[in-house]
Amino acid sequence: MQQIIQQGAEAIIFLDKNKIIKDRISKKYRHPELDKKIIKSRTKKEAKLLTKASQIILTPKPEIIETNQIIMRYIKGKKLSEHLEELDYKKICIKIGNMIASLHDNDIIHGDLTTSNMILDNKNSLFFIDFGLGFTSSRIEDRAVDLHLIKQALEAKHFSIYQDCWKIIEKNYNSKDKEKVFLQLKKVESRGRYKKGC
């Protein structure tokens, strides 16, 4: 029996035994034919990105790809957004830094890097999930924005350990473009501060 475990603006996530079904939502305000094309295109794009990412880091690989659905295995474990403080977060943040760098060095931008999209399974393996906002890019700006997202997520959700976590991620982001990315990250952050001050 299928069980809804998450519902967002773009998709509904079902759990069916040991499988996850990501079902993209039809938008009534779009023309039906255009809606079908957009859903098909975005589903295909995400599946392709997930397949590529699964060859680089731990992430569930698509097993069945339909017009509006991606079916993949369910990762049983602890979502970091709910459990990071009680886990060995220093070791986990080493993995996070390494994994983000590996994705970026292969031109994959996750697009939604938060601890809600990271799961530690029962064997202490870390998985990144939900590449629905992801895309391929070699731009330093896109990598810096990806890092800015995880930094903001840590500060908002895990304030008590935020500084420790960020230092470890920063140290272990061993990308070949590390210096350029962190230089750009400072610019991204300064733009954010400027907007807040307006």
N, CA, C and O atoms as a DFTB+ gen file, in Angstrom:
792 C
 N C O
     1  1       0.837      -1.200       0.000
     2  2       0.000       0.000       0.000
     3  2       0.872       1.250       0.000
     4  3       1.804       1.369       0.795
     5  1       0.563       2.173      -0.891
     6  2       1.348       3.396      -0.996
     7  2       1.007       4.371       0.127
     8  3      -0.151       4.538       0.512
     9  1       2.057       5.005       0.636
    10  2       1.891       5.963       1.729
    11  2       2.583       7.267       1.332
    12  3       3.745       7.251       0.928
    13  1       1.878       8.390       1.443
    14  2       2.481       9.689       1.135
    15  2       3.427      10.062       2.283
    16  3       3.006      10.131       3.438
    17  1       4.700      10.302       1.965
    18  2       5.644      10.700       3.015
    19  2       6.095      12.157       2.872
    20  3       6.680      12.731       3.791
    21  1       5.813      12.739       1.709
    22  2       6.160      14.143       1.519
    23  2       5.348      14.712       0.354
    24  3       5.123      14.039      -0.652
    25  1       4.917      15.953       0.511
    26  2       4.173      16.601      -0.571
    27  2       4.659      18.037      -0.715
    28  3       4.590      18.830       0.223
    29  1       5.155      18.355      -1.914
    30  2       5.645      19.694      -2.188
    31  2       4.885      20.315      -3.348
    32  3       3.893      19.765      -3.828
    33  1       5.368      21.474      -3.791
    34  2       4.707      22.190      -4.882
    35  2       4.882      21.474      -6.221
    36  3       4.033      21.571      -7.106
    37  1       6.006      20.750      -6.353
    38  2       6.329      20.129      -7.644
    39  2       6.026      18.630      -7.703
    40  3       5.768      18.081      -8.774
    41  1       6.062      17.980      -6.539
    42  2       5.920      16.514      -6.569
    43  2       5.364      15.959      -5.261
    44  3       5.453      16.584      -4.204
    45  1       4.784      14.761      -5.373
    46  2       4.363      13.989      -4.199
    47  2       5.287      12.777      -4.107
    48  3       5.545      12.104      -5.105
    49  1       5.784      12.507      -2.895
    50  2       6.668      11.355      -2.683
    51  2       5.885      10.263      -1.957
    52  3       5.367      10.477      -0.861
    53  1       5.810       9.092      -2.587
    54  2       5.125       7.940      -2.003
    55  2       6.155       6.902      -1.556
    56  3       7.214       6.754      -2.166
    57  1       5.823       6.191      -0.485
    58  2       6.593       5.023      -0.064
    59  2       5.750       3.800      -0.355
    60  3       4.618       3.695       0.117
    61  1       6.298       2.871      -1.134
    62  2       5.606       1.627      -1.471
    63  2       6.545       0.469      -1.178
    64  3       7.426       0.149      -1.976
    65  1       6.343      -0.168       0.001
    66  2       7.239      -1.212       0.499
    67  2       8.649      -0.639       0.642
    68  3       8.876       0.206       1.507
    69  1       9.604      -1.080      -0.192
    70  2      10.977      -0.561      -0.076
    71  2      11.344       0.342      -1.249
    72  3      12.519       0.523      -1.572
    73  1      10.309       0.907      -1.883
    74  2      10.540       1.784      -3.035
    75  2       9.975       3.176      -2.779
    76  3       8.960       3.341      -2.103
    77  1      10.656       4.170      -3.335
    78  2      10.173       5.550      -3.325
    79  2       9.640       5.867      -4.720
    80  3      10.293       5.583      -5.724
    81  1       8.468       6.449      -4.768
    82  2       7.887       6.891      -6.049
    83  2       7.771       8.412      -5.998
    84  3       7.036       8.961      -5.178
    85  1       8.494       9.074      -6.873
    86  2       8.397      10.536      -6.961
    87  2       7.489      10.860      -8.141
    88  3       7.826      10.600      -9.296
    89  1       6.333      11.434      -7.823
    90  2       5.292      11.688      -8.820
    91  2       5.141      13.199      -9.015
    92  3       4.688      13.901      -8.111
    93  1       5.520      13.697     -10.187
    94  2       5.415      15.137     -10.457
    95  2       3.953      15.562     -10.619
    96  3       3.153      14.879     -11.258
    97  1       3.635      16.703     -10.023
    98  2       2.256      17.192      -9.986
    99  2       1.927      17.981     -11.252
   100  3       2.706      18.816     -11.713
   101  1       0.753      17.690     -11.791
   102  2       0.245      18.441     -12.936
   103  2      -0.238      19.813     -12.465
   104  3      -0.841      19.931     -11.399
   105  1       0.029      20.845     -13.263
   106  2      -0.380      22.209     -12.922
   107  2      -1.599      22.603     -13.767
   108  3      -1.528      22.654     -14.995
   109  1      -2.700      22.877     -13.094
   110  2      -3.955      23.165     -13.800
   111  2      -3.911      24.478     -14.581
   112  3      -4.656      24.652     -15.545
   113  1      -3.038      25.404     -14.167
   114  2      -2.977      26.698     -14.861
   115  2      -2.243      26.601     -16.210
   116  3      -2.287      27.533     -17.013
   117  1      -1.568      25.464     -16.452
   118  2      -0.862      25.286     -17.722
   119  2      -1.762      24.579     -18.744
   120  3      -2.637      23.793     -18.382
   121  1      -1.532      24.870     -19.993
   122  2      -2.228      24.145     -21.065
   123  2      -1.869      22.658     -20.940
   124  3      -0.700      22.321     -20.750
   125  1      -2.876      21.755     -21.046
   126  2      -2.612      20.320     -20.827
   127  2      -1.435      19.741     -21.611
   128  3      -0.640      18.977     -21.063
   129  1      -1.322      20.101     -22.882
   130  2      -0.225      19.565     -23.698
   131  2       1.131      20.106     -23.235
   132  3       2.118      19.374     -23.166
   133  1       1.154      21.410     -22.920
   134  2       2.391      22.036     -22.414
   135  2       2.772      21.432     -21.068
   136  3       3.943      21.168     -20.799
   137  1       1.758      21.218     -20.225
   138  2       1.974      20.626     -18.911
   139  2       2.634      19.255     -19.024
   140  3       3.585      18.957     -18.302
   141  1       2.127      18.423     -19.931
   142  2       2.700      17.084     -20.145
   143  2       4.154      17.167     -20.583
   144  3       5.006      16.420     -20.102
   145  1       4.428      18.094     -21.510
   146  2       5.798      18.252     -22.022
   147  2       6.761      18.698     -20.927
   148  3       7.873      18.182     -20.819
   149  1       6.319      19.672     -20.108
   150  2       7.163      20.190     -19.020
   151  2       7.450      19.096     -17.997
   152  3       8.593      18.918     -17.579
   153  1       6.414      18.367     -17.596
   154  2       6.576      17.284     -16.610
   155  2       7.510      16.200     -17.142
   156  3       8.406      15.739     -16.436
   157  1       7.290      15.802     -18.388
   158  2       8.125      14.771     -18.999
   159  2       9.591      15.222     -19.061
   160  3      10.501      14.453     -18.752
   161  1       9.801      16.472     -19.463
   162  2      11.151      17.014     -19.595
   163  2      11.866      17.091     -18.249
   164  3      13.033      16.717     -18.136
   165  1      11.159      17.579     -17.230
   166  2      11.772      17.734     -15.897
   167  2      12.027      16.387     -15.237
   168  3      13.031      16.212     -14.545
   169  1      11.130      15.442     -15.445
   170  2      11.319      14.091     -14.902
   171  2      12.547      13.434     -15.528
   172  3      13.370      12.833     -14.838
   173  1      12.651      13.560     -16.838
   174  2      13.783      12.988     -17.576
   175  2      15.111      13.629     -17.139
   176  3      16.121      12.947     -16.962
   177  1      15.079      14.951     -16.971
   178  2      16.279      15.696     -16.566
   179  2      16.746      15.275     -15.172
   180  3      17.936      15.059     -14.944
   181  1      15.787      15.163     -14.240
   182  2      16.143      14.766     -12.880
   183  2      16.682      13.337     -12.841
   184  3      17.655      13.057     -12.139
   185  1      16.055      12.437     -13.589
   186  2      16.496      11.035     -13.629
   187  2      17.923      10.933     -14.168
   188  3      18.743      10.166     -13.662
   189  1      18.197      11.719     -15.198
   190  2      19.537      11.729     -15.796
   191  2      20.568      12.233     -14.789
   192  3      21.660      11.676     -14.675
   193  1      20.210      13.295     -14.058
   194  2      21.111      13.869     -13.051
   195  2      21.343      12.893     -11.900
   196  3      22.469      12.744     -11.425
   197  1      20.276      12.228     -11.454
   198  2      20.389      11.233     -10.384
   199  2      21.287      10.070     -10.796
   200  3      22.104       9.594     -10.007
   201  1      21.130       9.623     -12.023
   202  2      21.942       8.514     -12.536
   203  2      23.416       8.896     -12.537
   204  3      24.272       8.119     -12.115
   205  1      23.701      10.107     -13.016
   206  2      25.086      10.589     -13.044
   207  2      25.640      10.747     -11.623
   208  3      26.767      10.341     -11.340
   209  1      24.837      11.342     -10.733
   210  2      25.268      11.562      -9.351
   211  2      25.546      10.247      -8.622
   212  3      26.471      10.155      -7.815
   213  1      24.719       9.217      -8.923
   214  2      24.860       7.916      -8.252
   215  2      26.168       7.205      -8.605
   216  3      26.577       6.266      -7.922
   217  1      26.817       7.660      -9.677
   218  2      28.120       7.098     -10.058
   219  2      29.264       7.805      -9.334
   220  3      30.416       7.377      -9.414
   221  1      28.940       8.897      -8.623
   222  2      29.957       9.730      -7.979
   223  2      29.858       9.678      -6.456
   224  3      30.861       9.535      -5.757
   225  1      28.614       9.797      -5.956
   226  2      28.376       9.755      -4.507
   227  2      27.249       8.761      -4.231
   228  3      26.712       8.146      -5.152
   229  1      26.896       8.612      -2.949
   230  2      25.761       7.752      -2.595
   231  2      24.469       8.541      -2.746
   232  3      24.230       9.515      -2.033
   233  1      23.653       8.110      -3.674
   234  2      22.328       8.672      -3.886
   235  2      21.487       7.598      -4.572
   236  3      22.019       6.830      -5.374
   237  1      20.184       7.524      -4.278
   238  2      19.378       6.461      -4.901
   239  2      19.307       6.616      -6.413
   240  3      18.965       7.680      -6.929
   241  1      19.635       5.543      -7.108
   242  2      19.637       5.550      -8.578
   243  2      18.239       5.208      -9.094
   244  3      17.606       4.280      -8.592
   245  1      17.752       5.951     -10.092
   246  2      16.433       5.628     -10.657
   247  2      16.399       4.198     -11.197
   248  3      17.308       3.771     -11.909
   249  1      15.348       3.469     -10.853
   250  2      15.182       2.096     -11.333
   251  2      14.160       2.027     -12.465
   252  3      14.332       1.283     -13.431
   253  1      13.088       2.820     -12.328
   254  2      12.058       2.910     -13.372
   255  2      11.757       4.390     -13.603
   256  3      11.542       5.145     -12.655
   257  1      11.744       4.792     -14.862
   258  2      11.455       6.185     -15.203
   259  2      10.216       6.211     -16.102
   260  3      10.235       5.694     -17.219
   261  1       9.153       6.815     -15.602
   262  2       7.915       6.969     -16.378
   263  2       7.831       8.419     -16.862
   264  3       8.739       9.211     -16.609
   265  1       6.753       8.766     -17.549
   266  2       6.563      10.126     -18.059
   267  2       6.581      11.150     -16.926
   268  3       7.148      12.233     -17.073
   269  1       5.958      10.806     -15.795
   270  2       5.862      11.762     -14.682
   271  2       6.358      11.183     -13.359
   272  3       6.143      11.776     -12.302
   273  1       7.023      10.026     -13.414
   274  2       7.455       9.349     -12.186
   275  2       8.889       8.847     -12.259
   276  3       9.387       8.445     -13.310
   277  1       9.536       8.890     -11.084
   278  2      10.830       8.224     -10.918
   279  2      10.668       7.259      -9.746
   280  3      10.251       7.654      -8.657
   281  1      10.998       6.001      -9.979
   282  2      10.922       4.997      -8.916
   283  2      12.335       4.567      -8.557
   284  3      13.130       4.210      -9.426
   285  1      12.638       4.606      -7.254
   286  2      13.979       4.250      -6.776
   287  2      13.878       3.614      -5.398
   288  3      12.816       3.630      -4.775
   289  1      14.962       3.067      -4.936
   290  2      14.895       2.374      -3.647
   291  2      14.806       3.355      -2.484
   292  3      15.332       4.466      -2.540
   293  1      14.139       2.923      -1.451
   294  2      13.957       3.720      -0.241
   295  2      15.215       3.606       0.621
   296  3      15.677       2.503       0.912
   297  1      15.758       4.743       1.022
   298  2      16.925       4.759       1.903
   299  2      16.426       4.860       3.342
   300  3      15.943       5.907       3.772
   301  1      16.549       3.763       4.073
   302  2      16.091       3.747       5.462
   303  2      17.206       4.293       6.353
   304  3      18.338       3.810       6.322
   305  1      16.873       5.286       7.128
   306  2      17.884       5.867       8.002
   307  2      17.379       7.135       8.662
   308  3      16.174       7.369       8.755
   309  1      18.323       7.951       9.120
   310  2      17.971       9.180       9.845
   311  2      18.200      10.405       8.966
   312  3      19.284      10.604       8.418
   313  1      17.155      11.221       8.844
   314  2      17.278      12.474       8.109
   315  2      18.098      13.436       8.968
   316  3      17.771      13.653      10.135
   317  1      19.150      14.007       8.408
   318  2      20.050      14.857       9.195
   319  2      19.354      16.074       9.785
   320  3      19.743      16.553      10.850
   321  1      18.337      16.577       9.109
   322  2      17.628      17.756       9.631
   323  2      17.020      17.491      11.007
   324  3      16.824      18.415      11.797
   325  1      16.727      16.229      11.283
   326  2      16.081      15.867      12.551
   327  2      17.045      15.272      13.576
   328  3      16.727      15.216      14.764
   329  1      18.225      14.826      13.123
   330  2      19.082      14.048      14.035
   331  2      20.555      14.486      14.095
   332  3      21.334      13.883      14.833
   333  1      20.948      15.509      13.346
   334  2      22.385      15.812      13.237
   335  2      23.062      16.037      14.584
   336  3      24.166      15.544      14.814
   337  1      22.408      16.776      15.473
   338  2      23.031      17.106      16.763
   339  2      23.345      15.883      17.615
   340  3      24.310      15.882      18.379
   341  1      22.525      14.839      17.480
   342  2      22.701      13.648      18.328
   343  2      23.639      12.614      17.692
   344  3      23.969      11.604      18.314
   345  1      24.060      12.870      16.459
   346  2      24.959      11.954      15.746
   347  2      26.401      12.447      15.833
   348  3      26.670      13.502      16.407
   349  1      27.321      11.679      15.263
   350  2      28.725      12.103      15.204
   351  2      28.846      13.122      14.067
   352  3      29.334      12.815      12.979
   353  1      28.385      14.344      14.356
   354  2      28.233      15.345      13.290
   355  2      29.566      15.773      12.677
   356  3      29.608      16.208      11.527
   357  1      30.649      15.652      13.437
   358  2      31.956      16.047      12.874
   359  2      32.363      15.108      11.733
   360  3      32.822      15.558      10.683
   361  1      32.190      13.808      11.950
   362  2      32.495      12.826      10.888
   363  2      31.550      13.005       9.709
   364  3      31.956      12.899       8.551
   365  1      30.296      13.274      10.014
   366  2      29.293      13.452       8.961
   367  2      29.630      14.676       8.105
   368  3      29.492      14.636       6.882
   369  1      30.069      15.753       8.739
   370  2      30.391      16.987       8.001
   371  2      31.635      16.817       7.122
   372  3      31.761      17.488       6.097
   373  1      32.545      15.936       7.507
   374  2      33.676      15.603       6.629
   375  2      33.126      14.995       5.332
   376  3      33.540      15.355       4.230
   377  1      32.182      14.064       5.501
   378  2      31.561      13.418       4.327
   379  2      30.804      14.437       3.477
   380  3      30.879      14.408       2.248
   381  1      30.078      15.332       4.134
   382  2      29.304      16.339       3.394
   383  2      30.234      17.185       2.527
   384  3      29.959      17.401       1.347
   385  1      31.329      17.662       3.107
   386  2      32.290      18.474       2.360
   387  2      32.873      17.724       1.173
   388  3      32.967      18.265       0.071
   389  1      33.264      16.475       1.403
   390  2      33.831      15.641       0.323
   391  2      32.820      15.402      -0.785
   392  3      33.152      15.482      -1.968
   393  1      31.576      15.106      -0.395
   394  2      30.550      14.757      -1.377
   395  2      30.143      15.957      -2.240
   396  3      29.948      15.823      -3.448
   397  1      30.018      17.121      -1.611
   398  2      29.679      18.320      -2.389
   399  2      30.788      18.617      -3.394
   400  3      30.514      18.928      -4.553
   401  1      32.038      18.521      -2.947
   402  2      33.176      18.769      -3.843
   403  2      33.180      17.790      -5.016
   404  3      33.457      18.175      -6.152
   405  1      32.874      16.530      -4.737
   406  2      32.843      15.510      -5.800
   407  2      31.765      15.824      -6.830
   408  3      31.994      15.696      -8.033
   409  1      30.601      16.233      -6.362
   410  2      29.538      16.618      -7.284
   411  2      29.964      17.804      -8.141
   412  3      29.823      17.785      -9.364
   413  1      30.488      18.838      -7.481
   414  2      30.884      20.064      -8.186
   415  2      31.995      19.815      -9.199
   416  3      31.993      20.394     -10.285
   417  1      32.935      18.959      -8.844
   418  2      34.027      18.662      -9.786
   419  2      33.541      17.882     -11.005
   420  3      34.243      17.767     -12.010
   421  1      32.320      17.347     -10.894
   422  2      31.699      16.666     -12.036
   423  2      30.550      17.493     -12.621
   424  3      29.678      16.973     -13.317
   425  1      30.576      18.787     -12.319
   426  2      29.615      19.755     -12.871
   427  2      28.168      19.483     -12.484
   428  3      27.251      19.784     -13.249
   429  1      27.958      18.909     -11.286
   430  2      26.594      18.693     -10.796
   431  2      26.310      19.673      -9.659
   432  3      27.031      19.714      -8.662
   433  1      25.255      20.453      -9.825
   434  2      24.785      21.370      -8.794
   435  2      23.522      20.758      -8.191
   436  3      22.560      20.480      -8.907
   437  1      23.527      20.552      -6.893
   438  2      22.372      19.904      -6.254
   439  2      21.148      20.810      -6.284
   440  3      20.048      20.357      -6.601
   441  1      21.332      22.079      -5.959
   442  2      20.241      23.045      -6.055
   443  2      19.378      23.187      -4.814
   444  3      18.621      24.150      -4.692
   445  1      19.484      22.232      -3.885
   446  2      18.685      22.294      -2.655
   447  2      19.454      21.607      -1.525
   448  3      18.966      20.676      -0.884
   449  1      20.664      22.099      -1.309
   450  2      21.541      21.472      -0.313
   451  2      21.138      21.879       1.105
   452  3      21.579      22.903       1.626
   453  1      20.295      21.056       1.707
   454  2      19.916      21.245       3.103
   455  2      20.037      19.889       3.789
   456  3      20.126      18.853       3.130
   457  1      20.039      19.910       5.117
   458  2      20.134      18.635       5.844
   459  2      18.851      17.812       5.722
   460  3      18.834      16.638       6.089
   461  1      17.780      18.418       5.210
   462  2      16.547      17.658       4.939
   463  2      16.737      16.702       3.769
   464  3      16.002      15.725       3.627
   465  1      17.733      16.991       2.931
   466  2      18.007      16.153       1.763
   467  2      19.259      15.295       1.940
   468  3      19.932      14.940       0.972
   469  1      19.552      14.973       3.199
   470  2      20.689      14.104       3.521
   471  2      20.239      13.062       4.531
   472  3      19.639      13.396       5.553
   473  1      20.532      11.792       4.240
   474  2      20.104      10.685       5.110
   475  2      21.313       9.822       5.481
   476  3      22.097       9.423       4.620
   477  1      21.444       9.545       6.767
   478  2      22.466       8.617       7.254
   479  2      21.794       7.271       7.458
   480  3      20.896       7.135       8.289
   481  1      22.238       6.262       6.685
   482  2      21.559       4.960       6.793
   483  2      22.068       4.158       7.981
   484  3      22.903       4.632       8.751
   485  1      21.564       2.953       8.121
   486  2      21.890       2.130       9.292
   487  2      23.334       1.640       9.316
   488  3      23.803       1.128      10.332
   489  1      24.041       1.799       8.190
   490  2      25.455       1.412       8.132
   491  2      26.371       2.643       8.210
   492  3      27.565       2.561       7.920
   493  1      25.790       3.782       8.607
   494  2      26.515       5.054       8.698
   495  2      27.027       5.564       7.354
   496  3      28.024       6.284       7.288
   497  1      26.337       5.185       6.293
   498  2      26.641       5.729       4.968
   499  2      25.746       6.932       4.730
   500  3      24.557       6.907       5.049
   501  1      26.323       7.982       4.169
   502  2      25.569       9.214       3.949
   503  2      25.065       9.288       2.514
   504  3      25.829       9.113       1.565
   505  1      23.775       9.548       2.369
   506  2      23.135       9.672       1.063
   507  2      22.610      11.089       0.864
   508  3      22.030      11.675       1.778
   509  1      22.813      11.634      -0.325
   510  2      22.141      12.866      -0.740
   511  2      20.895      12.446      -1.525
   512  3      20.946      11.533      -2.349
   513  1      19.779      13.128      -1.257
   514  2      18.545      12.810      -1.985
   515  2      17.961      14.079      -2.611
   516  3      18.432      15.188      -2.358
   517  1      16.935      13.890      -3.424
   518  2      16.138      14.956      -4.035
   519  2      16.959      15.951      -4.862
   520  3      17.362      17.010      -4.382
   521  1      17.186      15.576      -6.099
   522  2      17.887      16.439      -7.050
   523  2      16.900      17.180      -7.962
   524  3      17.236      17.555      -9.086
   525  1      15.682      17.382      -7.459
   526  2      14.625      17.999      -8.261
   527  2      14.934      19.408      -8.732
   528  3      14.421      19.846      -9.761
   529  1      15.776      20.129      -7.981
   530  2      16.173      21.487      -8.374
   531  2      17.598      21.520      -8.935
   532  3      18.166      22.587      -9.168
   533  1      18.155      20.335      -9.143
   534  2      19.537      20.235      -9.606
   535  2      19.706      20.488     -11.095
   536  3      18.744      20.473     -11.863
   537  1      20.954      20.720     -11.482
   538  2      21.287      20.938     -12.895
   539  2      22.782      20.757     -13.085
   540  3      23.529      20.660     -12.111
   541  1      23.220      20.713     -14.330
   542  2      24.648      20.606     -14.599
   543  2      25.203      21.989     -14.933
   544  3      24.596      22.750     -15.686
   545  1      26.350      22.296     -14.370
   546  2      26.983      23.594     -14.598
   547  2      28.432      23.542     -14.132
   548  3      28.755      22.887     -13.141
   549  1      29.287      24.233     -14.849
   550  2      30.688      24.344     -14.436
   551  2      30.978      25.742     -13.885
   552  3      32.124      26.070     -13.578
   553  1      29.923      26.568     -13.762
   554  2      30.106      27.942     -13.292
   555  2      30.469      27.983     -11.809
   556  3      29.847      27.304     -10.992
   557  1      31.469      28.775     -11.472
   558  2      31.895      28.952     -10.080
   559  2      30.766      29.555      -9.253
   560  3      30.581      29.191      -8.092
   561  1      30.019      30.465      -9.843
   562  2      28.882      31.111      -9.163
   563  2      27.869      30.070      -8.686
   564  3      27.399      30.147      -7.551
   565  1      27.530      29.104      -9.532
   566  2      26.538      28.083      -9.165
   567  2      27.036      27.210      -8.016
   568  3      26.260      26.809      -7.148
   569  1      28.317      26.925      -8.020
   570  2      28.892      26.129      -6.925
   571  2      28.868      26.914      -5.615
   572  3      28.572      26.367      -4.553
   573  1      29.180      28.195      -5.709
   574  2      29.178      29.058      -4.520
   575  2      27.767      29.172      -3.936
   576  3      27.596      29.151      -2.717
   577  1      26.764      29.291      -4.798
   578  2      25.375      29.377      -4.337
   579  2      24.961      28.063      -3.663
   580  3      24.250      28.084      -2.658
   581  1      25.397      26.931      -4.205
   582  2      25.127      25.618      -3.601
   583  2      25.675      25.565      -2.170
   584  3      24.994      25.111      -1.250
   585  1      26.899      26.031      -1.999
   586  2      27.516      26.050      -0.664
   587  2      26.808      27.039       0.263
   588  3      26.647      26.786       1.456
   589  1      26.395      28.157      -0.304
   590  2      25.661      29.160       0.475
   591  2      24.375      28.562       1.046
   592  3      23.982      28.876       2.169
   593  1      23.725      27.698       0.263
   594  2      22.487      27.050       0.696
   595  2      22.718      26.164       1.918
   596  3      21.964      26.234       2.888
   597  1      23.763      25.327       1.875
   598  2      24.011      24.436       3.012
   599  2      24.464      25.230       4.234
   600  3      24.133      24.874       5.365
   601  1      25.214      26.293       4.011
   602  2      25.655      27.141       5.124
   603  2      24.456      27.790       5.810
   604  3      24.381      27.814       7.039
   605  1      23.520      28.314       5.022
   606  2      22.298      28.918       5.572
   607  2      21.437      27.887       6.296
   608  3      20.872      28.159       7.355
   609  1      21.350      26.694       5.698
   610  2      20.540      25.624       6.294
   611  2      21.087      25.217       7.659
   612  3      20.323      24.993       8.597
   613  1      22.399      25.123       7.764
   614  2      23.033      24.761       9.038
   615  2      22.783      25.832      10.097
   616  3      22.469      25.529      11.248
   617  1      22.927      27.079       9.686
   618  2      22.735      28.187      10.630
   619  2      21.288      28.243      11.125
   620  3      21.038      28.497      12.303
   621  1      20.346      28.004      10.222
   622  2      18.925      28.086      10.578
   623  2      18.451      26.886      11.399
   624  3      17.685      27.036      12.351
   625  1      18.916      25.696      11.019
   626  2      18.363      24.471      11.612
   627  2      19.232      23.893      12.739
   628  3      18.725      23.204      13.624
   629  1      20.521      24.173      12.702
   630  2      21.450      23.532      13.653
   631  2      22.377      24.582      14.283
   632  3      23.599      24.434      14.290
   633  1      21.767      25.627      14.801
   634  2      22.544      26.795      15.250
   635  2      23.589      26.448      16.300
   636  3      24.678      27.022      16.294
   637  1      23.280      25.516      17.206
   638  2      24.200      25.189      18.313
   639  2      25.516      24.572      17.827
   640  3      26.539      24.677      18.504
   641  1      25.489      23.927      16.652
   642  2      26.715      23.297      16.128
   643  2      27.121      23.887      14.779
   644  3      28.052      23.404      14.135
   645  1      26.418      24.926      14.364
   646  2      26.591      25.512      13.027
   647  2      28.044      25.853      12.704
   648  3      28.543      25.464      11.649
   649  1      28.733      26.575      13.595
   650  2      30.098      27.028      13.285
   651  2      31.074      25.869      13.125
   652  3      31.902      25.862      12.214
   653  1      30.968      24.895      14.015
   654  2      31.799      23.682      13.917
   655  2      31.560      22.966      12.590
   656  3      32.497      22.597      11.882
   657  1      30.285      22.782      12.279
   658  2      29.908      22.057      11.059
   659  2      30.437      22.766       9.813
   660  3      31.015      22.137       8.927
   661  1      30.236      24.072       9.757
   662  2      30.648      24.804       8.570
   663  2      32.161      24.772       8.387
   664  3      32.642      24.616       7.265
   665  1      32.912      24.916       9.466
   666  2      34.388      24.866       9.377
   667  2      34.859      23.528       8.811
   668  3      35.776      23.476       7.991
   669  1      34.221      22.450       9.260
   670  2      34.606      21.096       8.799
   671  2      34.246      20.912       7.322
   672  3      35.040      20.374       6.550
   673  1      33.063      21.355       6.936
   674  2      32.649      21.252       5.527
   675  2      33.593      22.065       4.649
   676  3      34.037      21.598       3.601
   677  1      33.893      23.277       5.083
   678  2      34.793      24.165       4.334
   679  2      36.170      23.516       4.152
   680  3      36.743      23.546       3.064
   681  1      36.683      22.934       5.226
   682  2      38.006      22.298       5.183
   683  2      38.018      21.095       4.241
   684  3      39.017      20.836       3.570
   685  1      36.898      20.358       4.193
   686  2      36.857      19.107       3.422
   687  2      36.215      19.241       2.047
   688  3      35.983      18.247       1.358
   689  1      35.934      20.468       1.663
   690  2      35.464      20.724       0.296
   691  2      36.724      20.790      -0.578
   692  3      37.232      21.867      -0.889
   693  1      37.197      19.631      -0.953
   694  2      38.490      19.545      -1.646
   695  2      38.350      19.599      -3.165
   696  3      38.910      18.774      -3.887
   697  1      37.603      20.573      -3.627
   698  2      37.423      20.744      -5.061
   699  2      38.691      21.308      -5.693
   700  3      39.468      22.004      -5.040
   701  1      38.886      21.000      -6.957
   702  2      40.039      21.551      -7.683
   703  2      39.923      23.077      -7.829
   704  3      40.915      23.765      -8.070
   705  1      38.700      23.590      -7.681
   706  2      38.460      25.034      -7.794
   707  2      38.134      25.668      -6.445
   708  3      37.462      26.698      -6.387
   709  1      38.605      25.058      -5.368
   710  2      38.218      25.477      -4.022
   711  2      38.413      26.973      -3.774
   712  3      37.498      27.640      -3.290
   713  1      39.585      27.505      -4.096
   714  2      39.873      28.917      -3.816
   715  2      38.908      29.837      -4.555
   716  3      38.394      30.796      -3.979
   717  1      38.663      29.546      -5.829
   718  2      37.751      30.371      -6.640
   719  2      36.326      30.305      -6.081
   720  3      35.621      31.313      -6.025
   721  1      35.921      29.110      -5.674
   722  2      34.552      28.923      -5.173
   723  2      34.341      29.708      -3.884
   724  3      33.317      30.373      -3.725
   725  1      35.304      29.637      -2.958
   726  2      35.135      30.334      -1.685
   727  2      35.288      31.848      -1.822
   728  3      34.705      32.606      -1.047
   729  1      36.054      32.278      -2.788
   730  2      36.136      33.707      -3.093
   731  2      34.773      34.198      -3.602
   732  3      34.297      35.268      -3.223
   733  1      34.164      33.385      -4.470
   734  2      32.843      33.729      -5.009
   735  2      31.774      33.643      -3.927
   736  3      30.820      34.421      -3.932
   737  1      31.930      32.697      -2.996
   738  2      30.976      32.553      -1.895
   739  2      30.921      33.843      -1.062
   740  3      29.846      34.258      -0.630
   741  1      32.069      34.466      -0.843
   742  2      32.105      35.736      -0.095
   743  2      31.291      36.807      -0.824
   744  3      30.604      37.613      -0.198
   745  1      31.379      36.801      -2.150
   746  2      30.607      37.772      -2.947
   747  2      29.108      37.484      -2.857
   748  3      28.291      38.399      -2.750
   749  1      28.764      36.192      -2.902
   750  2      27.355      35.788      -2.779
   751  2      26.801      36.229      -1.427
   752  3      25.689      36.751      -1.342
   753  1      27.576      36.018      -0.383
   754  2      27.149      36.386       0.970
   755  2      27.032      37.891       1.131
   756  3      26.125      38.376       1.807
   757  1      27.941      38.630       0.518
   758  2      27.892      40.099       0.631
   759  2      26.668      40.653      -0.098
   760  3      26.094      41.656       0.325
   761  1      26.268      40.002      -1.190
   762  2      25.046      40.409      -1.897
   763  2      23.826      40.186      -1.007
   764  3      22.905      41.002      -0.973
   765  1      23.838      39.062      -0.288
   766  2      22.732      38.746       0.626
   767  2      22.633      39.761       1.760
   768  3      21.537      40.182       2.130
   769  1      23.786      40.154       2.311
   770  2      23.798      41.143       3.400
   771  2      23.311      42.488       2.910
   772  3      22.602      43.202       3.619
   773  1      23.703      42.835       1.669
   774  2      23.294      44.116       1.075
   775  2      21.772      44.161       0.927
   776  3      21.138      45.175       1.219
   777  1      21.189      43.031       0.463
   778  2      19.740      42.982       0.261
   779  2      18.995      43.116       1.589
   780  3      17.968      43.788       1.674
   781  1      19.541      42.454       2.638
   782  2      18.909      42.531       3.948
   783  2      18.932      43.954       4.503
   784  3      18.024      44.382       5.216
   785  1      19.995      44.667       4.156
   786  2      20.165      46.034       4.679
   787  2      19.329      47.051       3.957
   788  3      19.188      48.181       4.423
   789  1      18.760      46.667       2.807
   790  2      17.967      47.623       2.015
   791  2      16.623      47.894       2.656
   792  3      15.831      48.672       2.125
